[in-house]
C-alpha cells in the first residue's frame, strides 16, 4: 500500500461510522474549545495591556521619596524618611539631557478630613491622587470631562467628580452650569480646627466616587496649613515626581541612576513586565486545564478504534493476505485515529473562535451596564494558537490510536479471515 492509499483508506473509514466518529471527536472538540477560549482570552488581555501602557508611554517614571511620609500613622517611627525629593532635585532633573517633562506632586496625609461645602450641602470627599487623566488604564479610554476641562490652572481652581456634583443635589443636565461656580473645600483636624479654601470649578470628571482635584500649589497650601508650616516643600520635599524621558532606553538608565541614589522608582515598563509574567503563568494554567480535557478525549477515540478493529477483522485479514505489512496496517489505523483528533481540533477551533467573537461585544455591553467605557478585542486567536491546537488535537488522536493500531497490526491473517 502506498502512503496515498493509506491516507485515502483511513479517511474513508472515518466516514463509514459518522455518528460514532463524531461522538469520539466530541471530547476533542470540548477540550479544544476550552483551550481556545482560555488562551485567546489571555492573549487578548496581554495585547490590551501592552497597548494601553504603550499609549501612556513606557518612557515615563514615577519617583517617590523613600521611607514613610510625614503625617502618616507611624507611632514607633519604624520607617524613617530616608530620601526626600527636594526642590533642587526637581530642578536638576529638568536640566538633564533627554528629559522631556518633570511634574512634581504633593499629597495630603491619609489622616486629613476633607469636606466640600457647596449648594447648602457638606459632604466628605477624597483628594484624587494624581491627575484625573491618569485614572483608568486597563481597557478603558482616557477619561473625558463631562463638563469644562480636566486641565487645572496653577492655583485657585478645582475639578469635581461626577459623584461629588450629584452628591450636592445637582442634576446631570445642569453640569455645564457648574463650571465657573465657587465651592469651599474644608480641612478639619482631629481637634476640630478647620480651614477653608475657596476654589473655582473648572471641570467635572466621570468618576462616580466623591472626589476632588486641586492644583499643586493649592495642595501645598493645604499641607502647609495642616502641618502649620510655610515651607513644607523645602522641609519635607515632594511626595512624588513624574518624569518623562525622550525614549525608553533613557528612562531605563535614569531609573537605575535614581534607585542608586536612594529613591523609589516605578515605571510603566515594570508593570508591563510583571503583567506579562503573570499572564504567562495564567496562560500555562489555562492550557493545562484544556489539555486535561483533551487527554480524557483519548479514551473515547481509543474505544472507537477498538470497536472498529473488531468490526473490520476480516477486512484486516484480507489486507494482510493481499500483501499489506504490519507497519502499513498500523499506520492506517493510526491515521484514522489522527483524523478523528484533527477533525475535533478544527471543529473546536472554529467554535472557540466564534464564541470569542460573540463574547467580545458582550464584554463591552457589560461595561456599559456598569457605566464603564471598556473597548478592545479580548479573545484573540493567533495563528500560533490555531496551529498549536490543531496539532495537539491530532497528536492526541494518534496517541489514542497507538494501542488499537498495534493490536490490528498483530492480528494473524488466517484467524482474521475466519472471523465472523
N, C-alpha and C positions, 0 to 999 in steps of 0.2 A: 504493500500500500504506500502510495506517495503521501507526502505531508498534506497536499491539497485534498486527497481523498479522505484522510483522517479528519481534517477540519470540516469538510462537507458532510461527512457521516455524523460527526459529533453534533454539528449544528442542527441537522435534520432530526436527530434523536431527541434533542431538547424540545422540538415542536411536536413530537409524537404524543406526548402526555402533557398537553399545555397546562391543564389545571394543576397537576402535580408539580410541574416545573415552576409555575407561578407561586404556589404555596411555599416551595422550597426557597425561592428567591425573596419571599416576603420578609424573612428575618434580615436578609442583607439590606433590603430597602429601608427597614426601620432603623437599623444601625447606621446606614449611610445618611439618612435624613438627620439623625441626631448629630453626627459629626459635622455635616454641612452647616446646620443651623448654629451650633455652638461655636465652631471655629470661624465661620463667616462673621458672627457677631463680634468675636474677639478681634478679628481683622478690621472690621468696620470701626469699632471703638478705638483701636490703635491708630487708624488713619485720621479719625476725627480729632483725637488728642494731639497728634503731631501737627495737623493743620491749624488747630486753634492756637497752640503755643507758637508756631511759626508766624502766624499772623500778628501775635502780640510782640514778637521779636525775641529770638534766642540770644540777642546781644545785650539783654538787659540784666542788670544785677541789682539786688536789694541788699544794702549793707546795714547791719544792726550794731548797736552798742553791745558789747559782750557783757554778760552778767545780768543782774536784776535791774529793773527800772526803779528809779526813785519814787517812792509813794506806794509801790506795790506791797502786798502783805508779805513781810519777811521779818518776823519778830526776833529771830535769833541771829539775823544778819549772816546766814549761811552762804548767801550768794552776793558777795560784794561786787560792785560795778568795777570791772577790770579795765575796760577801754571805752572812753567816751568818743563820740563823733563831734569834734569841735568845729567852730566856725572856720578856723584855719584849715582843717582837713577838707571841708567842702570847697573852700577857695582853691586849695591845691589841686583837688580832683578836677575842678572846672578848667584849670590851666593845662592839664595833662594832654599830650597829643593822642588823637584817636578817640577822644571823649566828645560825644555829641550833645548830651544833655545831663544835667545833675539837678535833681529835685529833692530838697530836704523835707522831712516830715517830723512833726511833733505830735505825740499822742497824749491824751489826758489819762491820769491814773485810773485804774479799774474801780477805785472806790468813789469816784466822783458821782454825785447825784445830780443829774441833769434833767431839767424840765423845760417845756415850751409853753409860754403864756401867749395865747392868741385866740381871738374870737370868743373871749369870755371863758375859755377852757384852760385847764392846767394839766397837761399830760406828760408823763415820764417818757423821755426819748433817749436814744443812744447816739453817740457820735460815730458816724461811719468811719471805719478805718481805711484810710487812703482815699483815692478818687473813686467816685461812683462808677466811672467808666472801666475801672479795673475789676469790676464785680464778676458777674457770671462768666466763667471761662469755658466750662465744659459744654460743648454742643449748642451754645447759645450765641445769638448775635450780640454785638456790643449794645448795651442799654442806650435807648434814645430818650430824650426828655419828653415828658408828657405835656410840658408847657415850659416856655422860656428856654434856658440854656443850662448845660452842665459844666460850663466854664466859669470858675469863680474869679472875681477880681481880687486884688491883693488884700483888701480889708473892707469890713463893714457889710458883707453880703452873706447870704445863706442859701443852701439848697435843701428843700424839704422833700422827704419821700412821700409817695402816694399815701402810705399808711398814716403818716403824720397829718397830712391835709384832711383826709377823710375822718381822722380821729377828732379834728377840730370842728366837725359838722359841715364841712364844705362839700358840695356835690361835685361829681366828676365833670359835670357840664360847666362848672364855674372855675376850672383850673386856670384858664388864661387870665382871669381877673385877679388871681392870687399874686401873679408876678408883679413886683413893684411895691407890694404892701410891706409894712413894717411888722416885725414879730419880736418877741422878747425871749431870749434864751437865759435861763436862770440856773446858776450853780448854787448848790446848797451843801454845806459841810455837815458832818455828823452832829455838831454842836448847835445847828440851826442857823448859822450865819449864811446870808445869801448875797449874791452879786448878779446884777442884771446886765445883759449885753443886748443892745437894740440893733437889730440887723435887718437888711432889706432882702426880700425874697427875689432871687434871680432865676430860679427854675424849680421844676418838680420832677423827681426821678420815678422810676417804675416800681421801686421796692415796696412791698406790702407792709413790712415792719415799720414802726415809728422811728425813723432815723433822721438825722440832720447832718449836714456837711458844711463846715465853715473854712475860711482861708487859713493859711499857715500863720499869718500874723495874728488873727483872732484867736487861734488855738494857743499861740504863745502868750497872749494876754490872759486867756483863761487859766492857763497853767501857772503863770506868774502870780495871779491873784490867789490861786489855790495854795501855793507854797509861800505866799507873802514875800515875793521876790521880784525885783525889777530886772534882773539879769539872769533869768532861768536858763536861757540857751548858753550864755557864756559860762555859767557854772556847771550845768548838767549836760550840755551838748544836745544834739538832735537824737531822736529815738531811732530814726532810720533815714536812709538816703537812697533814692533810686538813681542808678547810673545807667545811661545808655551809651554803649560803645559803638564805634563805627562798624565793627564786624564781630562775628562770633569768636574768632581767634583772639582778638583784642580783649574781649570780655573774659575769656578763659585766663589769659595772662594776668589781667587785673584782679580777677577773683583769687588766684593763687597768691598774688602780692598782698592783697588786703588781709587774707587769712593769716599770712605770716606775721603781719603787723598786729594781730590780735583781734580783728573784727570778725563778727559773724556775717557770713555771706550766703545768700541764696540766689539762685539763678533759675530761669525757666528751663535751661538745659538740664539742670539737676532733676527737676520734676519730670521732664520728658524721659530721662534715663531710668528713673525709678519706676515711672508708669509703664514703660516698655518691659522692664524686668518682671513686674507683677503680671502684665498681660501675657508674657511668655509662659509663666507658670500656670496661669489660668487656661491658656490655650492647650498646654500639655495635659492638664487635668481633663479638659473637655474632650480631647482626642482619646484619652484613655477610657473615658466613660463610653464614648461611641464605639471604641474598639472592642470593649467587652460585649456590647450588643452584637457586633459583627461576629465575634468568636462563638457566641451562642448560636448564631445562624449556621455555623458549620454542622451542627447536629442535624438540622433539617436537610441540608444538602447531602450529608453522608447517608442519611436514611433513604433519601430519594435514589441515590446511586446504588445502594444495596438492593432496593426493590427492582431497579432497572436491570441489575445483573441477574436476579432470579427470573425475571420475565424474559430475558434475552439470552438464556443459557445456550439454547440450540443455535441461536444466531452467532454466538461467540465460537461455538464448536465449528460451525460452517466456515467462519472467517479463518480459523486456525487450519482447518482442512484444506482451504484454498491457498495456504502459504503465509498467512499473517503471523508474524513473530510475537513473542510475549511482550516485547517492548512496544510494538505497534498497537497492540490491544490496550496496553497500559496507557499509552499516550492518548488514545482515542477517548477512553473513559475519563481521563484527567481533563482533557479538553472540554468534554461535555460538562463536567462539574465547574470548570473555569468559566464557561459561557454562562452558566446559571448565575455564578457570582458576578460576572461582568454586567449581565442584564439587570440584576438587582442594584448594582452600583450606579449604572447610568440612570435607572428609574429614580433611585433615591436622590441622586444629584439634581435631577430636574425638579423633583418635588420640593427638595430643600431650597432650591433657587427660587421657585415660585412662591413658597411660603415666606421667604425673606422679602420678596418684592411686595407681598401683601402686608407684612409686619412693619415695613419702613414707614408708610403713611399712618399706620395705626399708632406708632410711637409719637408721631407729630400731632395726631389728634389727641392723644392722651396729654401731651404737653400743653396744648391749647386748653384742654379741660382744666388743667391745673394752673392755668394762666401763666405758662412759661413758654417762651418762644424757642422751641427746640427744632433745629434743622440739621439735616445730614443723612447720609446713607449708612445705616448701622449694620446691615447684613451685606457683607462684601464677599462674593465668591471669586476668588482669584484663580488664574489658570493653574497655579501650583496646587491649590486645594482641589480643583476639579480632577487633574491628572492623578494626584495622590489618592483621592478617594476611589476612583475607578480602579487604579492599580491595586490598592489594598483589598478592595472587594473581590477582584479577580484572584488575587493570591489566596484569599480566604476560601474561595471555591476550589482552587487547586489543592489546597491543604485538606479540605473536607473530602475530596475525591481520591486522595492518595491511597488509603487502605482499601476502599472498594475497588479501585483500579488494579491494585496489586492482587486482589482476590480474583478478579476477572482474568488477569494475565496468567494466573496459576492454575486455571481450570484445565483438566485433561480433555483433549478433543473428543475422544471416544465416549467418555461419560457425558460430556456436554451434548453430543449428538443423540444419545439415548434419552436425554431429559425430556419429560412431557410437560 
